Amino acid sequence: MPNLRITYDQDSDVAYLMLDSEAPQKVGESRICEEVGDPVQTILDMDELGRVTGIEIRDASSRLPERLLREAERSPPPKSNARL
């Protein structure tokens, strides 16, 4: 099972799920996942081989379980490369 690290910035209401946080990661690109009828954006960060390394979730307090956000590290999420 990969090591999962979760950070949450309450001021911006953004959570970041870093997959396999013990392995060195370099984001090759970020992709915005568009949801039909939902203005909230979810961004996937991927390495040079196209593997997902992290997931940014905006409006996290309404999209993730409260317990998960309470237990998350309190730090700003990494900056994504996605063009908004």
C-alpha positions as a printed Julia matrix, in Angstrom:
84×3 Matrix{Float64}:
   0.0    0.0     0.0
   1.49   3.39   -0.95
   2.19   6.0     1.68
  -0.49   8.7     1.37
   0.07  12.21    2.68
  -2.85  14.64    2.97
  -2.51  18.37    3.5
  -5.33  20.86    3.97
  -5.29  24.64    3.74
  -8.41  25.82    5.56
  -8.1   29.42    4.34
  -8.3   28.41    0.68
 -10.32  25.22    1.41
  -7.92  23.14   -0.7
  -6.8   19.62    0.13
  -3.88  17.87   -1.52
  -3.45  14.1    -1.57
   0.15  13.13   -2.3
   0.47   9.53   -3.43
   3.55   7.6    -2.29
   4.88  10.6    -0.38
   8.16   8.85    0.52
   9.28   8.58   -3.09
  10.89  11.63   -4.69
   8.39  13.18   -7.08
   8.63  15.64   -9.88
   5.41  16.85  -11.46
   5.64  16.62  -15.22
   2.21  18.08  -15.87
  -1.1   18.86  -14.2
  -4.52  18.2   -15.66
  -7.82  19.74  -14.65
 -10.65  17.22  -14.27
 -13.87  18.84  -15.38
 -17.05  17.6   -13.78
 -20.36  18.09  -15.57
 -22.41  20.73  -13.76
 -19.86  21.21  -10.96
 -17.79  24.41  -11.0
 -15.27  22.94   -8.54
 -11.98  21.83  -10.02
  -9.99  18.74   -9.21
  -6.44  18.72  -10.51
  -4.32  15.64  -11.14
  -0.54  16.03  -10.96
   1.38  13.46  -13.01
   5.0   12.53  -13.43
   6.84  12.34  -16.76
   5.48   8.8   -17.33
   1.85   9.88  -16.89
   1.44   8.31  -13.43
  -0.71  10.26  -10.96
   1.46  11.61   -8.13
  -1.03  13.91   -6.42
  -4.6   15.16   -6.42
  -5.65  18.73   -5.55
  -9.26  19.09   -4.42
 -10.79  22.55   -4.23
 -13.84  23.26   -2.05
 -12.58  20.32   -0.02
 -14.81  20.89    3.02
 -17.89  20.04    0.97
 -16.28  17.22   -1.01
 -14.25  15.21    1.53
 -15.12  13.61    4.87
 -14.74  15.99    7.82
 -12.59  13.47    9.71
 -10.12  13.3     6.84
  -9.69  17.09    6.83
  -9.36  17.22   10.64
  -6.53  14.7    10.53
  -4.75  16.25    7.52
  -1.54  18.24    7.88
  -2.12  21.97    8.05
  -0.04  23.34    5.23
  -0.62  24.9     1.84
  -0.85  22.41   -1.03
   1.9   22.25   -3.64
   1.4   24.59   -6.57
  -0.01  22.77   -9.52
   1.17  23.29  -13.08
  -2.38  23.47  -14.43
  -3.33  26.54  -16.34
  -6.6   27.87  -14.92
